[in-house]
């Protein structure tokens, strides 16, 4: 069997499970053989004509693994196998960085800045982090534009957030200003005002029984926290109150 020795040039795995807990020398994540899996003569070498059966068969299956040391050295003597047994991360910083990013991306999409911050907290060197993150961008695992578009779609329709609030949230996640502008540009003033009316309609019933000014402040304040401009918020609230018979002619922007 031809031995595979090109692990350094091998593309990073498509999922966290491809990394394995045993490092490059153990892609299946099994680590060193367990007690009873094969003969142990204490010298770290594979037995040439020793006990036949399960142990020897297992040795043959593992001999062709990625990055296995030349000379048929037993896995239990390799540093990566020892780290796997102890639950320690791989020694290679790039391998560690790939594993961290893949685990984080498994749960939900992340921005490049979020992943960069996670790598920095785990002491991944800056140059290694930059190389790994750039590679992830090349293959589409990181896409701040798609992240921003999905964020705007979800948060506007799910939470009723206006463009200003959406832009603020995306900035905290490290999305570039130009990308933010393009994403929030999906919404126009008419869509925002329609969303504001729906929010007020849902909240209006809970304010009944309060005096007019208190209702105004509570409803308009709710819209302001969601990023709606003051003028729009006051107009929408006044119209909603008028439909319930409230007098709003004496209200102005100064009352907001």
N, C-alpha and C positions, 0 to 999 in steps of 0.2 A: 504493500500500500504506500502511495506517495505521501510523505509527511507534509502537513500544512504549516508553513512557517511565516505567513504573510499577515499576522495579526495586526502589525502596526499600520498596514495599508488597508485593513479591512474596514468597511464603512460601519459607523456606529449602529447598534441594533435598533430595530423598529419599536421595541417596547422594553420597559424596565426588566422584564423577566429574561430578556436575552443577555443581560449583563452577567447574571449569575452572582452568587455570593462568594464564589471561590476565585474571582479575578480572571484575568486572561487565560490562565492555565487550566481553568475549570469551567467551560461554558455551560455545563449542565447544572452547576451550582451544587454538586455533590460533596465537594471538599475531599478530604482524605478518606480512604476506605475505613469502614467501621469495623469494630471487633467481629471477627468471624467471617469477614468478606474475603479474606485471602491469607496466605502464609505470611508470617512476620518473623524474619530471622535476625532482626536487630541491626543489620548493616545497611539498610535503605535501598538495597538492590533487588531487582526482580529475580526470582528463582528461575534458573534455566530449565531444570528438569525436576523441579520440586513437586509438591502435592498437586495432583490433577483435580479438576472439578471447578466449582464456582469461582474460587479465587483467581485461578489462572485465566478463566474465560473473561472475568471482569477486567483483568489487566490488559488483555488483547483489545477489548472494546475501547479502553481509555487511551491506548497508545497513540491513536491518531488525532487527539484533541488539539484545538488551536493553541499554539504557543507552548506546547509541552516541551520540557527540557530534553536536549539531545542525549543519547546514551541510555534511554529507557529508565531514567531515575524514577523511583517510586514517588507518587504524589505526596505521600505523607512527609517527604523530606523537602518539599518546595515551600518557599516563603508564602506564596499566594494561598496554598492549601492551609498552612498554619493560620493565616489571617482569617480564612473562611471558618475554621473551627472555632476561633475566638470571637467571631462576629465582627471583625474589624473591616473597614473599607479597603478597597484596593489601594496599593501604594502609588500607582500612576495618577497624577493630578488630572490629566485629561479624561481618564477613565472614570474617576470619581465625579468630575464635572458633568460628564454625559449622564451618569446614573442619577445624579441629583436633579438635573433638568427633566429627564424622562419621568421620574417619579412625580415631580410637581405638575408636569403637563398631563399626567394620567387623570388627575382629578378634575381639572378645568383648564381652559386656555389661560395663558399668562403673557404679559408683555415682556419685551426684552429687558427692560429696567427691573421688573420684578425678579426675573431669573438672575440677573447680574447681582442684585442685592443678596439673593439667597446664596450664590456662590461666594460672595465676599464674606458673608457671615461664617462660611465653612472653610475659610482660609485658602480658597483656590487662588493661585497667582493670577494677577490681572491679565497677563498675556495669554495664559491658558484659557481663562474665561472668555476673553475676546475671540479667540480662535474657535472655541466650541459653540459659542452663541452665533457667530457668523455662519458656521456650518449649518446650524439648526435653521437659520433664516433662509439659507440657500435651498434647503429641501422643503421649506414650507411649514416646519413645526413651530416656528415663531413668525407671526404676521401681525404687526401692530395695527395695520390698516383694517384687516378683517376683524381683529379684536374690537377696535373702536366702533366699527359698523354694527357688530352684534350687540355691543354694550348699549349703544343708542337705541337700537330697536327694542331691546328687552326692557331697559329702564324707563323709556318713555311710555310704552304701552302697558308695562306691568306696574310701574309706580307713578306714572303721570309726571315725570320730571321734565322740566323745560330745558331749552338749549344751554342756558347759563349754568344750571346745576350739573348737567351732563358733562359739559366742558370742564368744570371744576373737578369732578370725579376722575375723569380721564387724565387730567394733569397730575393728580396724586399718584396715578399708576405709571407715570413716566412716559406717557405717549407724547410724541412730538406735536408742537402747536399746529403745524400745517396739516398733520393727519387728523387732529381734533377738529379743525375748521371744516375739513372735508366731510367728516363723519356727522357732525351736528348740522351740516348744511342739508342733510336729508330732510330736516324738519323746516317748515316755513311758519310764518306768523299765524296763518289760518289754522294749521294743525295744532299749534300751541294753544290758541284761543279755544278751540273745540275741546281739547284735553282739559283746559282750565274750567270750562263750563261743566264738564262731567264730574270733576273733582268737587266743585261747589255744590252741585246737585246732590251728591252722595252725603256731603257733610251738613247740608242745610237743615235737615230735620233735627239733628242733634242740637242745633242752636235755638230752636223755637222755645219761646218762654223768656229769652234774654231780651234786654232792651236793644234798640236798633244799633246804637254805636258799638256795643259789645259784640254783637253779631258781626258787624262790619269788620272790626279789628280781628276777630277770631278767624273769619273766613279769608280775609285778605292776607293775614299773617301766614296762614297755611299755604296759600299760593306763593308767597314770597319765599318761604323756606324751600319750596320746590323749584325755585329759580325763575319764576314769572316776573316780568317787569311790573313796576308799581302801577303805571297807567293802565295796563291790561288787567291787572288783578282788581283794581278798584272798579273799572268798568264792568267786568264780569259779575262782581259781587253786587254792585248797585242794581244791575238788571235782574239778578236773581231775587233780590229783596223786593224790588218793585212788583215782580210777578206774584209775590205773596201779599201785596197791599201796603208795603212799607213806603213812607214818604222819604225820598232821597234827594229831592231837588236842592236842599241846602248843603249837601255833602260836596266837598271838593277834595283835591289832592292833599290838602293840608290835614285832612281828617284821617288819612291813612297812616 
